[in-house]
């Protein structure tokens, strides 16, 4: 079984912030961009902008869990196939993001955007790469 470090290019960009690869629990998908590539490229790409953070067990005075390490991460998925997306709306909270070696498509990665609320999706990809990881909270997020 492969680790995220071997499956995801530049995964260290998130590991350096969190000290580990986050589960993306309660992370919010801010945007998804699909791009058809040039005729000689292997296939379309998708870039996801996701607000990810570390939830602590500490509770604020208002009764909410305290979150730290707010980060906007851009993840690129190359040569996207078998794309199924549904329920993208005003808030797209993930239960988790799973990236695994495909058991049915050798040489490909199976990607699961497991929904907590809003967006739910699955697809396969030939490569996954963290393009950037920038500290911050996007407008409209808490």
N, C-alpha and C positions, 0 to 999 in steps of 0.2 A: 504494500500500500504506500503510495507516494504522500509526501507531506506538502503543505501549501508552498513551502519554499521551493520545491521542485516543480510544482504545478503552475505557480503564478510568478511571472516576471516582476522584478522589483518589489516583491512582497516586503522586503526590508523597509520600504518607505512607511509602511504601517507598523511593522515590528519595532522600528526605532521610536515611534511615538507611544505605542501601547505596551511595549515589552513582550508582545505576543501578537498572533493574528486574531483579531476580534471575531466574535460570532455574528456580528451585525444584528443582534437582538435589539429590537426597537429602533434600529437605524431607519432613516427616511430616505427613500429614493426621490431626489429633487427633480431629476430629468433623465431621460433616455434619448440618445440621438442615434439614429440609424443612418448609415452611409453606404451607398453602393460604391464599390471601388472600381478602379480601371478594369478594362476588359482582361488584361493579363494577370490580374490579382486573383488569389484563390477564392475570394468571396466577400460578402458585405461585412462591415464592422459595426459594432454598437458600442457607444460610450455611455456609461452610467455615472451620474454625479450623485453621490450618497453622503448624507450627514450621519456620521458614526461617532459614538461616544462611549465612555466607560461609565456604567451605572454602578454606584456604590451602595452599600447597605445603610449608609447614613441618611437621615431624614431631616429635611429643612424645617424651619418653624412653621411653614405653611402645610407641612405634612407630605411633601413630595420627596422622592428619592433624589439625592444629590448626584448629578452627573458631571463627569470631568473629561478632559482630553477631547473636547469637541473638535472634530476634524471633518473637512470636506475632502472626500477622496474621489478621484476620477479613475475609473477602471475601464480598460478597453478590452473588448471581446472580439477576436479576429475570426473571419471565415464562419460567420454565424449561420447555422442551419437548424431546421426543426423548431423554429421560433413560435412560441405560444405565449402571448401576453394578454392579461385581462384585468379589468377593474382599476386602471390607472385613474386617480382622481386628485382631489385637493390635498390629501395626506396619504402617503404610501409607506406605511410602517412595515418593516420586515420582521418576521419571527426569527429568520436567519438567512444567511447567504451560504449556499453549499456549492463547492466546486470539487468535482470528483472525476476520476478516470471513468470514461464511459464503459459500461459493461456490454453494451450492444453495438457501439461504434468504435472499433479499435483505432487508437491514435487520436481520439477526440476527447474533449472534456465535457462532462454533463454539468450544466449550471442550473441551479434551482433558486429562484427568488421566492422563498416561502413567505407567504403573506401573514401579517398580523392584522392588517387593515389596508384595504386598497389593493395596490398592484400585487399580482401573483404571476409568476412566469417560469417557463422552462425553455431550454434550448441547448444545443451543443455548439462547441467552439473549438477551433484548432489551437488557439493560444489565448491566454489571459495575462494582462499586464496592468500593474498599478502605474498610471501615468503621473499622478501627483497626489500628494497628501498635504493639505494646508490647514493649519489650525484655524478654527473659527466656527461661527454659527450662522447659517444662512438666514436671510430676512424671512420672517413669518414662522420661524421655528422657535421652540422653547428649549 
